[in-house]
């Protein structure tokens, strides 16, 4: 039996999956440490400590990471939520087709969804849908301007109040009203020079064009980047303006007060 659903602008046929539960996160197989070998000599016994074997990752499990197409399909097949296609159609009617990210990214909730007992994906309430439009326009502009690389991905968007509180989000988090996205570049480590270059370009854009977009920019030590369009402000690892990587003495004009950081 086949089932059809609407993903990324097309109707897709997928085989009905036998299991409807959300898959566990990827795991690694940790091989046991080999015992040391011994060599007998005239002066005693020499023990040869063998090096630890390299841990092997089952790369097939990596496709089940939240935000992957397979993981999203598992969730969708279990939920069969018609609001997914309706929300996607709404965004497509308000934005250019290439400005609408894949729903497998745009519906992600919080990284701690599982420990908090919530779903990995959620369609936001309909009255909040329009809040996402200016943020997606900004995100699209940053990618088309080569400030963000093409492989940038969204990994956290709308959070309901219960999940936001459990995940440690700010009480006034912009994720609560569906106006914020947390993004990352999966190929780059948090301390990589390439990520620093991206952050510097974001800072330059924030300084020159951020006020026009009411651009809220958060740069975190994990490599995650927060974008919203709910106030011209910036913050860093400690969720405060002084810890922002964008260190410009005149970055924020006196007419633009520093707003509370988001998380």
N, C-alpha and C positions, 0 to 999 in steps of 0.2 A: 504494500500500500504506500502511496506517496502523499505528501502533504505540501501545499504551496504556502509561501509567506513572502512578504514584501521587504526586501533588504536592499539598501543603497540604490534605490530608484528602479529596481526591477523585481518582478515576481520570480521567486526561486523555488524549485522543487527539491525537497529533501526527504530522504527515507526516514520513516518513523523510527526513532531510536528506542531500543529496548529499555533503557534506564532513563528515568525522568528526574533523577536527583542531581543536584549541582556537584560537579566533580571536585575531588580534593585537590589542593594546590600541588604543584610539581614537587617531587621528592628526589633525593639523591640516594644512590646505593653506596653505602660506606663499606668497602671491603675490609676484612679483618687483617690485622697486622701480622705479617709473616714472622715466625720465630727466628731468632738469630742463629746463625750457623757457628760451628766450633771447629777449630783446627788444633790438633795436639802437636806440641813441639817438645824438644828436649828440655826447655826451660819453663814449660807450663802450657796452658791452653789459651789460645787467642780467640776471643769472641768477635765475630764479624756481625755488626748490627746492620741489618738490611734496611734500605730506605723505605719509607712508607709508600705504598702504592697510591697512584693518583685516583682520586674519587671519580667514578664514572656517572655521568648524568644520563638518564634515559631521556633522550631528546624528544621522543614521541610525546612525553608528558608536557613538554614546554608548550605545545599547541593548545593545551587546556588552560593556559593563563587567562585571567580575566581580561577581556578586551579582544581576545583572539576570536576569529570567526567560528571556530568549532565550539568554543566555550559558550559564545553567545547563542549559537544554534541550539545547544543543549538546553539552555535556559528558555529560549523562545518556544521550543517544542513542548516543554513542560507547562509553560504559562499560556501560550496562544492568546496573548493580549492584543486585541485589535487596535488599541491606542498607539501601538508602535508605528503602524503604517499611517495612522491619522496624524500623528505628531510629525512624522517625516514629510508627509504631504503638505502640512502647514508650513514647515520650514522651507520646503522647496518652492512654495508659492510666494514666499517673502524674500528669498535670497536666490542668487544664481545657483544653478545645480552644483557647480564645483565648490561652492562655499558651504555646502552642507556636509559635515563630516559623517563617516560611517556610523550607523546607529549602535554598532557594537562598542564604539568609543563614547558616543554622546550620551548613552544611558548608564554609564558606569557610575557607581555611587561613591563608596569610600574604600580605601585599601583594607580597612579593618572590618569590612562588612561581615565576614564569617564569624570572627570572634564576638562581634556585637549581635549576632543572631538576625541579621538582615539579609536582603537579597543583593546580589552583585550588580544588578541592573534595576532601574526603575524609571518609568515614564513620569515626569513631573506633573502636578495638577495642571489642568488646562488653563486656568487663569494666570499661570506663570510662564506660559510658553513664549509670550512676546518679550519677556525679559532677556531671553537668550539671543535675540536678533543682533543687538549692537555688539555683543561680545564675539559672536561668530563673524561679524563683518571685520572687527579688529583682527581676529585670528587669521582670517583669510588674507587681509592686507599684509600682515607680518610674514606670512608664507610666500605670497607673491612678490614681496619686496626682498626676498632671500635673507631676511633677518632670522627666520626660523627655517631649518632645513626641511626638505620634503618628507623625511621619515619621522617628523615630530608626531607624537600621538597624544590624545586626550586620555586621561586615566581617572578623573574624578569630576563629576558635574553636580547634579542635584542631590541633596541629602535631605531627608525628612528630619524633623526636629529630634526624634528619638535617636536616629543614627548619628546625627551631627553631635549630639551631646556625648554619646558613647565614644565617638571617634576623637574627641578632644577639640572639636571645632569651636571657633569663637561664638559667643552667644548671638552676635549680630552677623554671623558669617553670610557672605553673599551667595554661598552654595544653597542656603535655605530658600532664597527666592529665585533660584535658577538663573542667576546672572553671572556665575563664575565658572571657570574651567581650570583644572590643574593639568598641566601638560608635562611631557618629558621627551627626551630623545633616547630611545632604548639602547642605541649603540654606544653611547658615551658615558663614561664613568663620571661620578660627581666631581672628581678633582682633575678631569682631563683639560688640557689647554683648549681643545675645541669647544668645550662647554663654556669656558671662560670667555672665549671670543663671542659666542652667542649671547651671553649675558651682557657683555659690553655693548653689543649692537642693540640689544633691548633697552639698555640704559640710554643710549644715544637717541633712540626713537622716543622713549618716554620723555626725555628732556625737550625734544623738538616738537613732538606731536601729541604727547600724552594728555595735555589739558583739553585739547579738542575732543578727545574720545572719553574724557573722564576716566582715564586709564589707571586702574589699580594694579601695581606690579609687585609681586612677591617672589623673591629669589631665595630658595631654601638650600641648606647644606646638603640635603639628599640629592640635589640635582633637579628636583621638581620646580616648576615655575607656575605661579598663580597669575591668571589674567582675569580681570573683570572690568566693567565699564560703569561703576557705581561711585566714582570719586577719584580725583587726581591725587594719588598718594603712592608711596613705595615703602617696602619693609624687607627685612632679611631674616636670618636664621632664628633670631629671638623674637620674631613677630613685632618688631619695632622699627621705626624709621632710621634711628642711628645705626642699626646693624645692616642696613641695606647695602648691597654691593655697589649701588649707584651712588657714589660719593661726589656729589657736585655741591659746592658751597651755595650756589644760587639756583639749585635745581627746582625748588618750589617757590614761586613768587609769593610775596606777602599776602596777596589777595586769595591765595589758595591754601587754606589751613590743612594741616596734616590730619587725615582721617584715621580712625582705628584700623589697624591691620586685620587681615582676614586669615583664616586657615582652614 
